[in-house]
């Protein structure tokens, strides 16, 4: 079993936190500070703009800004914006939906663990939060 977050989601979280700490920064400077290219950064941030968490503008003073909606943005919101739903209903053992009359042997444990993880990720704000230090 493998639980992982894609590198693009990590970059999205770091970009949002960068914008929170550096309002008005231009996109090229932001890409450089995050260790990526301007082109890749625009690809990464597109879903967040489409979801209304960021606004974007073109031109010499253009770039990205946090929207009012970003104040309530959680880590779970960011993950789901970048990667899709975290709970797709697929059984970890069977690769399809568990049959309610005959669930897999891990159904109850996995459902409980998934619920706890989702709750934790919902409660971690991206904006205004200090980045947690972790060793992965």
Long-range contacts (C-beta under 8 A, 24 or more apart in sequence): 1-92, 5-79, 5-83, 6-82, 6-83, 8-44, 8-82, 9-78, 9-79, 9-82, 9-83, 11-36, 11-40, 11-41, 11-44, 12-44, 12-45, 12-47, 12-48, 12-78, 12-81, 12-82, 13-75, 13-78, 13-126, 15-41, 15-44, 15-45, 15-64, 16-48, 16-53, 16-54, 16-66, 16-70, 16-73, 16-78, 16-126, 16-127, 17-126, 17-127, 17-129, 17-131, 19-54, 19-64, 19-65, 19-66, 20-66, 20-126, 20-127, 20-128, 23-65, 23-66, 24-63, 24-65, 25-63, 26-61, 26-62, 26-63, 27-62, 27-63, 27-64, 30-63, 30-64, 44-82, 47-81, 47-82, 48-78, 48-81, 48-82, 51-81, 53-77, 53-78, 53-81, 66-127, 70-126, 70-127, 71-127, 71-128, 72-125, 73-125, 73-126, 73-127, 74-121, 74-122, 74-123, 74-124, 74-125, 74-126, 75-121, 75-122, 75-124, 75-125, 75-126, 76-118, 76-121, 76-122, 76-124, 77-122, 77-126, 78-126, 79-121, 86-114, 86-117, 86-118, 86-121, 87-114, 87-118
